[in-house]
Amino acid sequence: MPSVSAARYGKDNIRLYKVHRDEATKTHTVYEMTVCVLLEGAIETSYTQADNSVVVATDSMKQTTYIMAKQHPVNPPELFGSILANHFVQKYDHIHTAHVSIVQHRWTRMEVNGEPHPHSFFRDGAEKRVVQADAIEGKGIEVRSGISDLLVLKSTGSMFHSFVRDEYTALPETYDRILSTSVDAGWKWSVFPTLEDVQKEVDKFDETHAKAREITFRLFAKEESPSVQNTMYKMCEEILAAQPLVTDVDYSLPNKHYFEIDLSWHKGLKNTGKDAEVYAPQSDPNGLIKCTVSR
């Protein structure tokens, strides 16, 4: 007889904005995020028997998210995700796991006449701060932090050579190339037994996010990269060294290719090798390199 072997449901794309007003300085700080809540537990009868008595309505999940945002800090998002996930497991006896995904969108304070403006901001690129917080009954709270859609490029300082060459190989070796990628990076924290344990370490979330970003920028820019693989490993290694509570670091780096254009057909115009200045950006296909480094 068939049975439900896995099930979860919830509310996706909950758009949330919160403003913190510092009355002393008359300065505002704003946070915007997109939240997804998914619940697991003794809910299989809602699938097999049309028993809605075990269903926490997805609209209730949305309203709960807004109420929790009003009653608690939303930054760092690791804390807010943990508060929200823990709430569902504590509130409903039949819900045993709550998954909360948060995408925090980037707003940067404007400078006007050389001074930071108290309540005006601009969207500083597509980069996002991401968090996954899972409250699991009897185990604790699992948290993964990360960065996504951070587009970076350097015009030199990258090479790729000495790879496998056989009858299928057309790619030439290169000792100087453009390197561009959209960084997706994450770091998994040791399991927090309780919400109070998350709260005790709250300062480390922003610190580690800033440090991971700094490591990513510094190694990307300064490394004479022999390959994407080696550079991303060093990034993982440094993040693990910087934060003892992190157990695993992962990167996913797609190559954003820029190809030389041979213009010699036009009056012998040199635009390849050391003379290359004009390139054709490529969208696909692209290389994709992934790595997870564990403590």
C-alpha positions as CSV (number, residue, x, y, z in Angstrom):
1,M,0.0,0.0,0.0
2,P,1.4,3.4,-0.8
3,S,2.4,5.8,2.0
4,V,3.7,9.4,2.2
5,S,7.5,9.1,2.6
6,A,8.2,12.8,2.7
7,A,6.0,16.0,2.9
8,R,6.5,19.6,3.6
9,Y,4.4,22.7,2.7
10,G,4.4,26.4,3.4
11,K,4.4,30.0,2.2
12,D,7.0,31.2,-0.3
13,N,7.9,34.7,-1.4
14,I,6.8,36.5,1.7
15,R,8.0,40.1,1.1
16,L,9.0,41.9,4.2
17,Y,10.4,45.4,4.9
18,K,11.2,46.8,8.3
19,V,12.5,50.2,9.3
20,H,14.3,50.8,12.6
21,R,14.1,54.5,13.7
22,D,16.8,55.8,16.1
23,E,15.0,58.6,17.9
24,A,18.2,59.9,19.4
25,T,20.0,60.4,16.1
26,K,16.9,60.7,13.8
27,T,18.6,58.0,11.7
28,H,16.7,55.2,10.0
29,T,18.0,51.7,9.1
30,V,16.0,49.6,6.7
31,Y,15.9,45.9,6.0
32,E,14.1,44.2,3.1
33,M,13.9,40.4,2.7
34,T,12.0,37.6,1.0
35,V,11.1,34.8,3.3
36,C,10.0,31.2,2.7
37,V,8.5,29.0,5.5
38,L,8.1,25.2,5.1
39,L,6.7,22.9,7.8
40,E,7.1,19.2,8.4
41,G,5.5,16.9,10.9
42,A,2.4,14.7,11.4
43,I,0.7,16.1,8.4
44,E,0.4,13.1,6.1
45,T,-3.4,12.7,6.7
46,S,-3.9,16.1,5.0
47,Y,-2.6,14.4,1.8
48,T,-4.1,10.9,2.3
49,Q,-7.5,11.6,4.0
50,A,-8.2,15.3,3.1
51,D,-7.8,16.0,6.8
52,N,-7.3,19.7,7.1
53,S,-7.3,19.7,10.9
54,V,-3.5,19.2,10.8
55,V,-2.9,22.1,8.4
56,V,-1.5,25.4,9.6
57,A,-2.8,27.6,6.8
58,T,0.0,29.1,4.7
59,D,-1.7,32.5,5.2
60,S,-1.2,32.0,8.9
61,M,2.5,31.5,8.2
62,K,2.7,34.8,6.4
63,Q,0.9,36.6,9.2
64,T,3.2,35.0,11.8
65,T,6.2,36.2,9.8
66,Y,5.0,39.8,10.0
67,I,4.1,39.6,13.7
68,M,7.5,38.0,14.5
69,A,9.2,40.8,12.5
70,K,7.3,43.4,14.5
71,Q,8.1,41.8,17.9
72,H,11.7,40.8,17.2
73,P,14.9,42.1,15.4
74,V,15.1,41.0,11.8
75,N,18.8,41.6,11.7
76,P,21.0,39.6,11.6
77,P,18.8,37.4,9.5
78,E,20.3,34.3,11.1
79,L,18.6,35.3,14.4
80,F,15.3,36.2,12.8
81,G,15.2,32.9,10.8
82,S,15.9,31.0,14.0
83,I,13.2,32.9,16.0
84,L,10.7,32.2,13.2
85,A,11.5,28.5,12.7
86,N,11.6,27.9,16.5
87,H,8.2,29.5,16.9
88,F,6.5,27.0,14.6
89,V,8.0,24.0,16.3
90,Q,7.2,25.3,19.8
91,K,3.7,26.5,18.9
92,Y,2.3,23.4,17.2
93,D,2.8,20.0,18.8
94,H,2.4,18.1,15.5
95,I,5.0,20.2,13.7
96,H,8.4,18.7,14.2
97,T,10.6,20.6,11.7
98,A,10.4,24.2,10.4
99,H,12.5,25.4,7.5
100,V,12.9,29.2,7.1
101,S,14.8,30.6,4.1
102,I,15.6,34.3,4.0
103,V,17.0,36.4,1.1
104,Q,18.1,39.8,2.4
105,H,18.1,42.5,-0.3
106,R,20.9,45.1,-0.3
107,W,20.1,48.7,0.6
108,T,23.1,51.0,1.0
109,R,22.8,54.4,2.7
110,M,23.2,57.4,0.3
111,E,25.9,60.0,0.8
112,V,24.7,63.5,0.1
113,N,27.3,66.4,0.1
114,G,29.8,64.0,1.5
115,E,27.6,63.0,4.5
116,P,25.6,59.8,5.1
117,H,21.9,60.6,4.6
118,P,19.7,59.6,7.6
119,H,16.9,58.0,5.7
120,S,17.8,57.6,2.0
121,F,19.2,54.5,0.4
122,F,20.1,52.9,-3.0
123,R,20.1,49.4,-4.3
124,D,23.8,48.5,-4.4
125,G,23.9,45.8,-7.1
126,A,22.2,42.4,-7.2
127,E,24.2,40.9,-4.3
128,K,22.1,39.2,-1.6
129,R,22.6,37.9,1.9
130,V,21.0,34.5,2.3
131,V,20.1,32.4,5.4
132,Q,18.6,29.0,5.9
133,A,17.4,28.2,9.5
134,D,15.9,24.9,10.3
135,A,14.4,24.2,13.7
136,I,14.3,20.4,14.3
137,E,12.5,19.0,17.3
138,G,14.9,17.1,19.6
139,K,18.0,18.3,17.8
140,G,18.2,22.1,17.8
141,I,18.5,24.8,15.2
142,E,20.7,24.3,12.0
143,V,21.8,27.6,10.3
144,R,23.6,28.1,7.0
145,S,24.6,31.7,6.1
146,G,25.7,32.9,2.7
147,I,26.2,35.3,-0.1
148,S,24.6,35.1,-3.6
149,D,24.6,36.9,-6.9
150,L,27.8,38.8,-6.1
151,L,29.2,39.6,-9.6
152,V,33.0,40.1,-9.7
153,L,35.5,40.5,-12.5
154,K,39.2,41.1,-12.9
155,S,40.9,41.9,-16.2
156,T,44.1,39.9,-15.5
157,G,45.7,37.7,-12.8
158,S,44.1,34.5,-13.8
159,M,45.4,31.5,-15.8
160,F,44.3,28.0,-16.8
161,H,46.8,25.5,-18.2
162,S,48.2,22.0,-17.9
163,F,44.7,20.4,-17.9
164,V,43.9,17.1,-19.6
165,R,44.5,17.2,-23.4
166,D,43.1,14.5,-25.7
167,E,41.2,14.1,-28.9
168,Y,38.3,16.0,-27.5
169,T,40.2,19.1,-26.4
170,A,40.0,22.3,-28.4
171,L,40.6,24.8,-25.6
172,P,44.0,26.5,-25.7
173,E,46.1,26.9,-22.6
174,T,46.2,30.5,-21.2
175,Y,48.5,32.2,-18.8
176,D,46.6,35.5,-18.6
177,R,42.8,35.8,-18.9
178,I,39.8,37.7,-17.7
179,L,38.2,36.1,-14.7
180,S,34.6,36.8,-13.9
181,T,32.0,35.0,-11.8
182,S,28.8,35.3,-9.8
183,V,29.7,34.3,-6.3
184,D,27.4,32.0,-4.4
185,A,29.0,31.1,-1.1
186,G,27.7,29.6,2.1
187,W,28.9,28.6,5.6
188,K,27.2,26.1,7.9
189,W,27.3,26.7,11.6
190,S,27.5,24.1,14.4
191,V,24.1,23.0,15.5
192,F,22.6,25.4,18.1
193,P,20.8,23.3,20.8
194,T,18.3,26.0,21.6
195,L,17.2,29.5,20.5
196,E,19.1,30.9,23.5
197,D,22.3,29.4,22.1
198,V,21.7,31.3,18.8
199,Q,21.1,34.5,20.8
200,K,24.4,34.1,22.7
201,E,26.4,34.1,19.5
202,V,24.3,36.8,17.7
203,D,27.3,39.1,17.2
204,K,29.2,36.5,15.2
205,F,26.7,36.4,12.3
206,D,27.4,39.9,11.0
207,E,31.1,39.6,11.8
208,T,31.4,36.4,9.8
209,H,29.4,37.7,6.9
210,A,31.7,40.7,6.7
211,K,34.8,38.5,7.0
212,A,33.6,36.0,4.4
213,R,33.0,38.9,2.0
214,E,36.4,40.4,2.7
215,I,38.1,37.1,2.1
216,T,36.3,36.6,-1.1
217,F,37.2,40.0,-2.4
218,R,40.8,39.9,-1.3
219,L,41.7,36.5,-2.6
220,F,39.8,37.1,-5.9
221,A,41.7,40.3,-6.5
222,K,45.2,39.6,-5.2
223,E,45.6,35.9,-6.1
224,E,47.5,35.0,-9.2
225,S,44.9,32.4,-9.8
226,P,46.1,29.1,-11.3
227,S,42.4,27.9,-11.4
228,V,39.0,28.7,-10.0
229,Q,39.2,25.4,-8.1
230,N,42.3,26.4,-6.2
231,T,41.2,29.9,-5.4
232,M,37.8,28.9,-4.1
233,Y,39.5,26.3,-1.9
234,K,41.7,28.9,-0.3
235,M,38.6,31.1,0.3
236,C,36.9,28.2,2.1
237,E,40.1,27.5,4.1
238,E,40.3,31.1,5.3
239,I,36.7,31.3,6.4
240,L,37.0,28.1,8.4
241,A,40.1,29.6,10.1
242,A,38.3,32.9,10.8
243,Q,35.2,31.4,12.6
244,P,35.6,28.3,14.8
245,L,31.8,27.8,15.0
246,V,31.6,27.2,11.2
247,T,31.8,23.5,10.2
248,D,31.6,23.7,6.4
249,V,32.1,26.3,3.7
250,D,30.9,25.9,0.1
251,Y,31.3,28.0,-3.1
252,S,29.6,27.8,-6.4
253,L,31.4,29.8,-9.1
254,P,30.2,29.9,-12.7
255,N,32.6,31.2,-15.3
256,K,31.5,34.3,-17.0
257,H,33.4,34.0,-20.2
258,Y,34.9,36.9,-22.2
259,F,36.2,35.8,-25.6
260,E,38.8,37.6,-27.7
261,I,37.6,38.9,-31.1
262,D,39.9,38.4,-34.1
263,L,39.7,41.7,-36.1
264,S,42.6,41.0,-38.3
265,W,40.3,40.7,-41.3
266,H,39.8,44.5,-41.0
267,K,43.1,46.1,-42.4
268,G,45.2,43.8,-40.2
269,L,43.8,45.3,-36.9
270,K,45.4,43.5,-34.0
271,N,43.1,42.4,-31.2
272,T,44.3,39.0,-29.9
273,G,46.9,37.9,-27.4
274,K,48.8,40.8,-25.9
275,D,46.9,43.2,-28.2
276,A,43.4,42.2,-27.1
277,E,41.3,45.1,-25.8
278,V,37.9,44.4,-27.2
279,Y,36.1,41.2,-26.0
280,A,32.7,39.6,-26.6
281,P,31.0,38.7,-23.2
282,Q,29.3,35.3,-23.3
283,S,26.1,34.1,-21.6
284,D,26.2,30.4,-22.2
285,P,27.4,27.7,-22.1
286,N,29.6,28.3,-19.1
287,G,31.9,26.5,-16.8
288,L,30.5,25.8,-13.3
289,I,32.8,24.9,-10.4
290,K,31.6,23.9,-6.9
291,C,33.4,23.0,-3.8
292,T,32.6,22.2,-0.1
293,V,35.4,22.3,2.5
294,S,34.7,20.8,5.9
295,R,36.5,21.2,9.2
